[in-house]
Structure formats: C-alpha cells, structure tokens
C-alpha cells in the first residue's frame, strides 16, 4: 500500500467506560468494518460499507482480499457517508456489546459472538452483515 492510500485510512477506537470492551471502526479505502474487542481479542465484527464498487460475487475461500467486500446483492444502494477522523461517533454500550451511531445515524450493532453483527447498509442477511432493522435493541 502506498503512503497516499495509508494516509487516508481511518481507524477510530472507542473504549467502554469500565475498560472491558472496545469498538474499532476501520475504513481502509476499500471497505469499512467495526470490530468489538474484549481484552484486545475480536469477539464480534460487522461490515459497514464498501468504499470501492461492490462486486457481484466474492471468493470466500481466498483470504487475500480480506477484509472482504460485501457482494452487491447484500448491499443497500444508498449513498455512503464515509467515516472520517471528524465523524461524530456515539457508542451506546450494553451488557453484550455496543450500538454505534455515526453523525447522528444509527449504523451498526455488535454483540459478543456476533460474526456478523448488524449493519445499516445490509440489504439482506449475509456472511458479513445482517440488516440493522432485523435486530431491535434488547437493552
């Protein structure tokens, strides 16, 4: 990866007030994900959006393109507002995980063991995300 691409990557971390959990938001200029950490181990993850054009298919057996882009059939066709260092991120923590809002919009929910979690831009359940509206907060 060249330096210009690296400099545009956004990596944000938010820690639970008691330090037990953290959420990391990562936009690597290709795809964006949120990761739920417990003791620095990823215990949940969810696709947030594709930066580049969504592919028709993905070869899940080939680890080289990780993190994976979400295939077109699993993505809503909304305009993506990308994460920036200036994004207003709010984390609503609950016992099992976190719900993340970006710039006042509810984007994702991740719970311990949710691989995948729930994403605002997921059109249907898939290997990388479940539609956020399919999961109403239980806490």
DRENMARTOR-74342 format. One line per field, with one value per residue: residue number from 1; x, y, z of N, C-alpha, C in turn. Coordinates in steps of 0.05 Angstrom, whole numbers. Each point is the difference from the previous one (the first is absolute). Last residue first. Example, Ala and Ser with C-alpha at 12.3 -4.5 7.8 and 13.67 -1.06 7.14 Angstrom:
REM DRENMARTOR-74342
vopa = (2/1) .
n_xx = (257/6) .
n_yy = (-45/-115) .
n_zz = (142/-1) .
ca_xx = (16/-18) .
ca_yy = (24/24) .
ca_zz = (1/0) .
c_xx = (-15/18) .
c_yy = (22/24) .
c_zz = (14/0) .
//
This chain:
REM DRENMARTOR-74342
vopa = (139/138/137/136/135/134/133/132/131/130/129/128/127/126/125/124/123/122/121/120/119/118/117/116/115/114/113/112/111/110/109/108/107/106/105/104/103/102/101/100/99/98/97/96/95/94/93/92/91/90/89/88/87/86/85/84/83/82/81/80/79/78/77/76/75/74/73/72/71/70/69/68/67/66/65/64/63/62/61/60/59/58/57/56/55/54/53/52/51/50/49/48/47/46/45/44/43/42/41/40/39/38/37/36/35/34/33/32/31/30/29/28/27/26/25/24/23/22/21/20/19/18/17/16/15/14/13/12/11/10/9/8/7/6/5/4/3/2/1) .
n_xx = (-634/-18/-9/-17/14/-12/24/89/44/83/104/76/-29/-104/-111/-44/13/75/39/1/35/32/63/54/35/-9/23/-5/-38/-33/-46/-14/-24/-59/8/38/96/29/-14/-11/-8/31/12/-37/-44/-14/16/12/55/28/54/22/81/86/70/-48/-71/-79/-93/-61/-93/-68/-42/12/35/18/12/88/87/81/106/86/99/64/20/51/-28/-64/-79/-86/-29/-78/-69/-36/47/16/58/55/1/-67/-44/-17/21/30/26/43/61/114/80/42/-51/-86/-53/-50/-10/-30/17/12/58/60/59/5/-56/-43/-23/-15/-23/-1/-6/10/9/-65/-53/6/46/34/57/28/47/10/61/54/96/38/8/72/86/4/-4) .
n_yy = (-79/-63/33/-27/-40/-8/81/13/-71/-62/-39/-48/-82/12/44/87/89/69/80/25/-77/-83/-90/-97/-46/22/-18/75/87/94/74/99/88/98/108/88/9/-90/-87/-105/-80/-92/-86/-65/50/98/108/77/82/75/78/73/32/26/-51/-58/-67/-5/-11/-37/-24/-77/-92/-98/-102/-96/-30/20/-36/21/-4/-28/4/-44/-55/-84/-96/-77/-54/40/58/62/66/73/93/107/93/62/17/-54/-25/-38/-100/-60/-67/-45/-31/20/33/52/9/9/56/19/53/38/40/24/11/33/63/-13/9/-30/2/-48/-14/-50/-35/-7/86/68/60/-26/25/20/30/7/20/16/29/44/-2/-75/3/45/-44/-97/-111) .
n_zz = (498/-70/-110/-101/-102/-94/-47/-33/-70/-16/-34/-38/-49/-22/-8/-39/-26/49/41/95/70/79/22/-17/40/110/94/70/-39/-60/-78/-63/-42/24/5/23/-12/20/77/49/84/61/79/67/74/-30/-47/-78/-55/-83/-68/-82/-71/-41/-41/-74/-67/-75/-55/-87/-58/-31/-21/55/10/-18/-92/-38/53/69/29/62/50/-28/-84/-11/20/-49/-7/-22/-87/-50/-70/-47/30/27/4/64/88/73/100/90/54/87/98/102/65/4/67/73/82/-34/-89/-103/-99/-106/-108/-116/-101/-65/42/96/99/102/115/103/113/105/114/94/53/37/-56/-103/-93/-108/-99/-114/-102/-113/-95/-68/-12/-47/-93/-36/1/-46/-4) .
ca_xx = (8/-13/16/-8/8/-7/-28/-3/-13/-29/-18/14/22/21/20/-11/-26/-4/0/-20/10/-22/-18/1/18/-14/-7/20/-2/17/-3/7/14/5/-14/-28/-12/20/-12/16/-14/-1/15/12/15/-19/10/-19/-2/-11/-6/-10/-27/-18/9/23/11/24/14/15/26/0/12/-20/4/-3/-27/-22/-10/-26/-21/-16/-28/-12/-14/16/3/25/22/4/11/25/5/-23/3/-7/-24/2/10/22/-5/-14/5/-21/7/-23/-22/-24/-7/14/28/0/22/-3/8/1/-10/-1/-23/-12/-3/26/-5/22/-12/18/-9/7/-4/-3/23/14/9/-22/1/-16/-5/-9/-1/-12/-13/-29/-7/1/-23/-23/-5/16/-17) .
ca_yy = (13/-14/-1/22/-3/-27/0/11/27/-5/18/22/-8/-12/-15/-26/-3/-27/-3/17/24/13/17/29/1/6/-23/-22/-13/-23/-12/-28/-14/-27/-22/0/26/18/20/23/11/28/13/-18/-23/-17/-26/-7/-28/-5/-28/0/-11/20/6/18/7/-13/22/-4/14/28/18/20/28/3/-9/19/-2/-13/19/-4/-7/7/26/24/20/14/-19/-1/-27/0/-24/-17/-21/-27/-12/-5/26/-3/8/26/16/6/18/6/-18/5/-21/3/-7/-6/-12/0/-24/5/-20/8/-10/-21/11/-2/5/0/5/13/-3/23/-3/-28/-11/-17/14/0/-19/11/-19/13/-21/10/-20/4/25/-3/-17/16/19/24/24) .
ca_zz = (25/23/25/17/29/8/8/27/0/1/15/11/16/-15/16/8/-13/-9/-29/-13/-14/-15/15/-1/-24/-25/-16/4/26/2/27/5/-21/11/-14/7/-9/-13/-18/-10/-23/-6/-22/-19/12/15/10/21/7/26/6/27/3/11/27/0/26/11/13/25/-2/11/-20/-7/7/29/8/-8/-27/0/-9/-24/6/26/0/-9/21/-5/6/29/5/16/17/-3/-20/11/-11/-29/-10/-20/-28/1/-23/-19/-22/-17/8/-15/-19/-26/7/29/14/29/15/28/20/28/14/-16/-27/-11/-29/-19/-26/-19/-28/-18/-29/-6/-12/20/23/20/22/23/22/24/20/25/16/-1/14/29/8/-4/22/0/0) .
c_xx = (-1/8/-16/15/-8/5/-10/-30/-5/-13/-29/-17/15/24/21/22/-14/-28/-2/-2/-23/10/-21/-20/-17/20/-15/-10/23/-2/18/-5/3/12/8/-17/-31/-14/23/-16/15/-17/-5/16/14/16/-23/7/-20/-3/-11/-11/-8/-28/-18/10/24/8/24/13/14/28/-2/13/-24/2/-5/-27/-25/-11/-26/-19/-17/9/-12/-16/14/3/27/24/8/8/27/3/-27/2/-4/-26/2/8/24/-7/-17/11/-24/9/-25/-21/-26/-4/17/28/-6/22/-4/7/1/-13/2/-27/-10/1/27/-10/23/-14/20/-12/11/-3/-2/24/14/10/-25/-2/-15/-6/-7/-2/-10/-16/-30/-9/0/-25/-25/-8/18) .
c_yy = (30/13/-14/-2/25/-5/-28/-1/9/28/-10/19/24/-7/-13/-14/-26/-2/-29/-4/14/26/12/13/-12/4/5/-24/-21/-11/-25/-8/-30/-17/-26/-23/-1/24/18/18/25/6/30/13/-16/-25/-14/-28/-3/-30/-1/-29/1/-11/20/4/18/11/-13/25/-3/12/30/19/17/29/4/-8/18/-1/-16/24/1/27/8/26/25/22/14/-17/-1/-29/3/-25/-16/-21/-28/-14/-2/28/-6/10/26/18/4/19/4/-20/7/-23/-1/-10/-5/-15/5/-26/13/-21/10/-8/-21/9/0/4/4/2/15/-6/25/-6/-29/-15/-17/14/3/-22/14/-21/15/-23/13/-20/5/25/-3/-15/16/19/25) .
c_zz = (-3/26/22/26/15/30/7/9/29/0/-2/17/14/18/-18/17/8/-11/-10/-30/-14/-11/-19/20/-23/-22/-25/-16/1/29/0/28/5/-22/12/-13/4/-11/-10/-18/-8/-24/-2/-23/-21/8/15/9/23/4/29/6/30/4/14/29/-4/27/15/9/27/-4/9/-19/-8/9/30/10/-4/-28/2/-5/-26/9/28/0/-8/22/-2/7/30/3/14/18/-2/-22/11/-9/-31/-9/-17/-28/2/-23/-18/-22/-16/7/-14/-20/-26/7/29/13/29/14/28/17/29/11/-20/-30/-13/-28/-20/-27/-17/-27/-14/-30/-8/-11/21/25/17/21/22/21/26/19/26/17/0/14/30/8/-3/22/0) .
//
